């Protein structure tokens, strides 16, 4: 079972770990939450699946090498994030520590008495493999975009940017590739998110190999779940 805490709601799905067949999916909009939304999702299952992965979106985040982090959140995060970080996660697989600031409501509502809460970026980077050739993984939300950039088998950029239209998206993609010194004609792009299909023809003239999220690599969707937009839920499917 995978659960993703986002600002507008909680998305979840149940998938077989071997066949990758998706059995069930759902979305609880924030407007319907109680004071314990995570417990409400779990209460819908008489018996929990054998493995539950729970992650939270936290765009106000700074990354540091694992070797530089300790058991406590450092005071300098207040300068970088505007407020001192109040959430920390470790990706041992990538030797990274994620230090994040969540507003008071999200910090409270995202708590779980039974599940370990991971940073969504940390889990995503553990699932994806950095490529030798320049590539951008781009997940588009309603008002921001998440960009992972890799080349030379290393992660180069991991960040989230405000984005609500095609001009802003092209600006962020162009700026990331320019800062990295990449040739856009040789840079692959994988798009996901609710508006990924609409943005694909907008991005294609500027980058090579623009593709949508490849659902078949992560899950098998039966015809009974025809209303499940796998491209929109790429981050959830990679948990």
N, C-alpha and C positions, 0 to 999 in steps of 0.2 A: 504494500500500500504506500502511495506517495501523497503527501499533503504539502501544499505551497501556500504560505501566508502572504497575501498581497494587500496593498492599501485599499483596493475596492472589494475584496472578498477572499474567501478561502476556496481553492480548487483542490480536488482530490480524485484519485483513481485507484482501482485495484487491478493488478496485472500479475500474470503467472511469471515467476522469475526465470523459468526455463524456456517456455514457448513464446513468451512476451505477449500473449493474448490479453487484451484489455477486456475485463468482465463488466466493469462498472465505472462511471465517472460522475462527477457532480460539481456544482459551484454554489457556495453560500454567499450571496451578496452581503456586504457589510451592513446594509440597512436592516437585515434580518438577524443580526448577531445578538446573542445574549451576553452576559458578562463573562462567559467562559466558552467562546466559540470552538476551541479545539476539543474540549470535552463533549460538546454537542455533536461534532462530527463522529467522534469515536463511539458515542452512545448509540449511533445508528447501526452498529454492527454487534450482533449477539456474541460473536466471537471474532476477535481481531486477527487479521492475517499474521503469518509467522514473522514477517519483517515489515516495519513501518519506518519510512524515511520522512522526516519533517524538516522543512526548510523555510526560511523567511527572507522576503525581499528587504534589502536595506541599502538604499542607494548612497546614503551618506556614510561612506566607508573609506578607510585608508588601509592599504596593504603594506605589511613589512615582512622581511624574512623571518622565519620561525626562530632562527638563532638569536634574533634581537629582541624577542618577546619574553616576558616573564609571566608570573602568575597574576599580576595586577595590571589594570589599565592605566597607562601613563597619562600624566596631566597635560602633556603637550598635544594630545588629541583635540583639546578644546580650541587650540589655535588653528588647527587644520580643518576641523569639522564645524567650528562655530559653537559647539557644545562638547563637553567632555564625553567621550564614547561611553556607552553603558551596556554594550553587547560585544562579546569577543568569541571568535571561532577559530579553530586551527585546522588547516588542511595538511596533515602529515605527508600525504602523497606528493604534494607540491612544495612542501617546506614553507608554507605561507601562513601568516596570521592575519585575520580580518578584524579590524577594530571599527565598530559602527556606533552611530548615534541614532536611537529611535525615540520618537516623541513619547510622552508619558502614556498616552492611550495605547499606542502600538506595543510599547514595552509590557504593559499590563495585560493586554488582550492576547498577546502571543505566547504567554507563559503556559506551560503544560507540566502537570505533576508526574506524568508517566513517560513523556517523550523527550529525547534529546533534540534540542533546536539547533539546526545548522544554518550557516549563512548560505543563501542560494548560490552566490558566486562560487563559494568553496566547493559545493557539490558539483556544479556544472563543470568546473575546471578538472575535477577528478574523473568525470565521465568523458569529456572531450580529450582529444590528443593533439597537442600542438604540431602543426605541419612544417615541413621543410620549406615549402614555397609560401609566399605571403597569402594569408587568408583572413577574412573578417567574418565572425559569427555575429549577426545583427538581429536582436530581438526587439520588435517595435511595440511599445505600449501606447496608450492614448495620448500621454503628454511627455513621454521620455523614451529614450532608446538605450539599450544595453549593448555595448560593443566589446567583444573579445577579439584581440588581434594576435596572430602567431606567425612566426617565420623562423627558419633555422632550428626547428624543433624546440622553440622556446616561446613562452608567452611574452608579448611585447607591451600590450596595452590591455587593461581591464578597467572599464569605467562605464558610468551611466551619465547621459546628457539630456537636458531638456529638449524635447522635440515634439512638435504637434502638426507639422506639415512637411511636404516633400522638399521644400527649399532648405529647411533646417536639417532634414535627414541628409541631403546631399552635402551640406556644409560640414556636418560632423564626419561623414565618411571621407570626404576629401581632406579634411584637416588631419584626421588620424593617419591616413596614408601619406600625406605630405610630411608630417612630423617624423614619421618612420623612414622617410626617404624611399617609399615604395613607388614603383611604376604601376599606375592604376590599370594599365593594359595587361599587366601580368599578375594582378591581384584578384583572387577568387573571393566571392561573397556568398554567404548562406543567409537567407532572410527567413525570419519567423515572426510570429505575432499576428494579431487580428487583421491588420491592414497589409500584411506582407505581400499578398497576391496583387493588391492594387499598386504597391510601390515597386514591384519587380520591373515593369517596363520603364519606370522612371530612372531606375538605377542602371539598367543594362547598357545604355549608351556610354557610361562612364567607367565601367569595370568589366573585366572579362569573367566568364564562367559564373554569372549570377544565377543562383539556384534557390529554390525554396527548401525548407527543412525536409529532410528525407525521412519520412515517417517509418518506412519499412526497416530502417536500421535500429529503431528503438521499440517498435510495437507492432502488433497485428490487430487491425481494427475490423471487427466483423460487420456485416451489413446491418445487423441489429442496432449498431451504434452509428448509424449513418449521419446523425446530427452532431456527432463529435468532430470538431474542427481540430485535427491533430496539429496543423501548422500553427494555429493560435496557441496551443498548449505545449509547445516544444519544451519549454523550461520544466514543466511538470513531467513530461515523458522522459526527460533525462535524469530525473531524480532517482 
